[in-house]
Amino acid sequence: EDSDIWVARLVDELRKHFPSGQIFQDIASIDPGADFVTALEEALASASAMIVMIGPGWLSAADKQGRRRLDSPTGFVRQEVAESLRRTDVRVFPVLVNSAEMPAEADLPEPLKPLARRQAFDLTVRHWANDAARFVEALRRAPGLTDELGTGQAPQREAEGNTRRRAA
């Protein structure tokens, strides 16, 4: 809820660099009338990377009954992230927006605890162009993704700055 604009902006940026068939944006990529559970399962089964957009309210987002969404085993965000974390062939990228902090392992439900060990990436408004370019380079290094020409992985280059881990 607190990162919708960030997601849209990042997806627009990614579409400039990756074939459209490689980008799946949960609800926006599902055709009207399609079974969204099946569509999500198919997208996850073929994913090489998962971007988890984390805003300041990500941990505390609640359903209509006031229960934290991440605690619901049937919550789609929880299911998508948990499935991606279970798979060794998927690189999971926590992306922090709006000055969000990386969640601590103790704050996450059991299936999401491995997320706390993933290197986070900050996207900022002030340095958007530079941040987005560095993030695209990080994605290009994920196994299974192709470059904008569809010829295979882009050359390996060291991403600078904007990655951080939560202090232990």
N, C-alpha and C positions, 0 to 999 in steps of 0.2 A: 504494500500500500504506500510506503514512503519512498519507493524507488521506481515507480512506473515511468516517469519521464527519463530517468537514467537508462532504464532498459530500452526504451524506444530509441534513444540517442545512440546507445551502444550498438543495437541491432542495425541501425542505419549505417554506422561506421563499418561494421563487420561485412555488410553487403557490398561494400566498396572493394573488399579484399579477398573474399571467399566466394566460391560458387554458391548460388542460392540454395541448392540441394543440401548443402552442409549446414545451413542455419535453420534451427527449429526453435520457435519462440512459443512455447506451450500453447495457450489459447489462440494467439494470433495466427499460428500456422495450421490450425485445424479448420477444415472446411465446414460451413454450416450443414447441419444434419448428420455429420460424421460422429461415430461413437468416440468420444474424447478419451475414454479409458484405453481403448484399443490403439488410438493414434499415439497416445503418450507411451504406451508399452512398446510400440513399433519404433518410435523415435529413440527411446532409451536403449533399445536393443542394438541400434546401429550407431549410437553416439561414440565419439572418440574423446569428446570434452564436454564438461558440464560447467556452466557459469552460474554461480550462486550469488545473486545480487543481494547484498546485506546492507540495509539502511539502519538507522538508529532504532527503529521499532521492530526489527525482524524477530528478535527473540521474544518480544512481548505481544506480538500480534495475536488477537483473540477472535474466536468465532462469535456468533450471535448469542451464545449462552455464556460468554465471558471466559471460556476455557482457552488456554494458550494453544494455538493451532499446531505448533511443533510437537505437542504432547499427544495429539490425536493420531493413532496408527493408520487411520484412513485419510489423513490430510495429504493432499497431492504434493505439496512442497516437500513434506517429510518423506513421502514415498519416493519421489524422484531423486532427491539428494541421497537418501539411504541406498537406493539401488545403484547409483553412480559410485558411491563410496565402496560398495561391496565388490565392484568389478575392478580388476587389476588393469584392464585395458582402457580405462577411462581416466583422463586427467581432470580433476575437480579443481576449479578456480574460484576461491572465495573473492568476490570483488566488493570492496567497501566503498560506500557512497555517503554523502552528507555527514562526513566526519564520524561514521559508524566505527565501532570497535569490533575487533575479532572476538567472537564468542569464546568463552572459556569452556573447557571440556565439561566441567561441573554444571554448566548452564544448559547443556544439550541433553536430549533424550538419548538413551543407549545407542540406537542405530546411527545417530548423527555425531557421536563423540569423535570419530576419526576426522571430522571436519576441522576440529580445533588444531590438528597437527598440520594442516595444509597452509602453505605460504599464501598470505593474502596480498591483494593488489589494491591500491587506492586509486580511485578515479576522482579527480577534482574539477570543478568548474574553471577555476583560475588557470589550470594547466591542461585543459581538455585535449588540445591537439597533441601535445607531447605525451600525455598519459595514454591516450587512445592508441597512438603509434607504438608505444612500448608494449601495450597490452596485445595488439595485433601480432607483434613479433613473438611474444610469449606463446600465444595460441599457435602460431606457425610451427613452433617446436613440439607441439603435442603430437604424438604418434597418430597416424591415420588421417590427418588433415592435409589438404593440398593447398598450394599457393594459388594466387588469383588466376594463373594461366592453366591451372588444372594439370600441371606437369609433375606433381609430387611435392614433397615438403620443400619449403623455402630454406635457404642456407641457414645454418646454425649461427646465431649471433647472440651475444650476451646482452640480456635486458639489463638496463641500469635503473636505479632508483625505484621508487614506488612499490616495492614489495616489502612487506613487513610481517613479522610474526608477533604474536602476543607473547609478552614476557612471561616466563614461567615463574 
